[in-house]
Amino acid sequence: MDKGMFLSVSIGLVIGLLLSVVLITVIIRRDNSLKGNYDERQELNRGRAFKGGFYTVLICCGVIWFLGMAKYEFNCDAGFLAGIAASFGLMVYGVIAVALDAYLALNDRPGTTIGCMAAIAIVNYLVFLMYYNMGFVVRDGKLTSGCVNLMIAIALTVILGAVLIKRFTDKGGGDEES
């Protein structure tokens, strides 16, 4: 990673963290609580989702390690490989949590949660486009960690799709039973 890319990534990380703190502060003041209240079934299902995400990251890292030991030549840097593992783990966790109805706490507002996830995905898409325009996505013919934002944005988009499908099917199922 050259000096210009390092500076851009560092500034982006600081801005992202500051925006996260502001967003969390607004949510805390609005709800008077950051901690979600989950029932016992949701807690068990969240544990299953965490386990699925963890094992996904573990398998991704194992495959990357094995291929590296086999002297496979990756066309990317280590940050890109770490981003793949993290985004797949995030995606698996999110989709399992949604499927098992453990993605929202009892005191969460679905619209706020969906809006925040969508905003985070959009910001990550925009950061990726900025890196792409600056030439930080591909260096010396190899993908760089500049692609991590795209991978996280795609993972969040998949999770949002799962949430919307779940909400649509639950509402459809509830209307038929009434």
N, C-alpha and C positions, 0 to 999 in steps of 0.2 A: 504494500500500500504506500503510495507516494505521499509527500507532505500535504499537497492540496486536498487529496481525498481524505486523509486523516483529519485535517482541520474541518472539512465539510461534515464528515461523519460525527465528529466530536460536537460541533455546533448543533447539528440535527438532534443528537442524543440529548443534549442539555435542554433544547427547546421542547422536545417531546416529553421529557421528565417534568419540566415546568408546567406544560399544558396539562399533564396528567394530575399534578398536584392541585392545580386550579379546578379541574373537573371534579376531582374527588372532594375537594373542599365545598364546592357548590352542592354536590349530592349530599354530603354530611349535613350541611346547614339546612337543606331542604327536607331531609328525612329524619334528622336528628340521630341518625345511626348509620354506620357503614356496614355493620355486621348483619348478614342475612339470617333470617329465621327459617330453618328447614325442618320439615317433619322427619320422623325416623326413616320412613321409606325413601325420602329424598336423600338423606345422609348416606344410606346404604348404596343407593344408585350413584351418588356422586363419587363414592369410594370406588365403585366399579369403573366409572369413567376415568378417574385419576389413574387407576391401574392400567386401563387400556392405553391412555396417553403415555404413561411411563414406559410400558413395554414397547410401544411403538418407537419412542426415542431410543431405547436400549437396542432394539433390533436394527434401527437405522445406523446407530453408531457402530454396532457389531459388523454390519455389512461394509461400512466404510473402512473400518479397521482391517477386516479380512481382505478386502480388495487392495488396500495399501500394502498389506503384508505380501500379497501375491504380485506386488510390483506393478499394479495397474496404474496407468498414467491418467490422472484426472485432468480434465480441461477446465479446472476451476480452483479457486483458493480455499483454504481451510474455513474461512468465514462463510463461504457459500455452502459448504458441506454441513457446517453447524446449523445454518439457517434451514436447510432441508430437514434435518432431524427435528429441530424445534417446531417448524411449521407443520410437519406431519403429526407430531405429538399433540400440538394444539388442536389440529383439525379432528383427530380421532377423539380426543377428550370432549371437544364441543359437540360432535355429532352423537357420541354415546350419551352424553348428559341430556341432550335434547330428546333423543329417542326414548330414554328412560324417565322423561319428565322431571329431571333434576337440575334444569338450567336456570330456573328462576326461584328465588327464595319466596316465602309466603308473603313477605312485606315488600317485594319488588314491584315496580310498575313496568309491565311489559313494554310499553311504548318508549319509556326512557331507556331501558336496557337495549332495545333494538336500535334506537336512535344513536346511542353511544357507540355500539358496535359498528354501525354503518359509518359514523363519523371517523372512527379509528381506521376502518378499512379505506375510506376515501383519502385520508391523510397519508396513509402508507402508499396508496397508488400514486398520489401526487409527489411524494418524496422519491419514489422510484423513477417517475418521469423526469424529475429534476436531475437525479443522478445519471439517467440515460442521456439527457441533453448536455450534461457536463462531461460525458465520456467516461464515467466511472463504472459502468456496468461490465464492459469488456476491456481488459488490459492485456496486451501481448497475446491475444487470441484465447484468453482464459476468462471465464465468468468470475466476477469478484463478489465480495460481500455487498456490493451495491444492489444486488438482486434480492437480498433478504427482505427488504420492504415489500417487494412484489409477492414473495412467497407468503408472508404474513397476511397481506391484503387478500390473497386468494384463499387462504385458510379461513379468514374471517368471513369472506363472501360465501364460502361453502357452509359455514356454521349458520350464517344468516338465512341462507336458503333452507337449511334444515329446520330452523326456527319457524320460518314462514310456512313451510309445508306442514309442520306439526300443528301450528295454530289454525291453519285452514282445515286440516283433516279433523282436528278436535272439534272445531265449531260445526263442521258438517256432520260429524257423528253425533254431537249433542243435539242438533236440530232434528235429526231423524228419530231420536229416542223420545223427544218431548211430544 
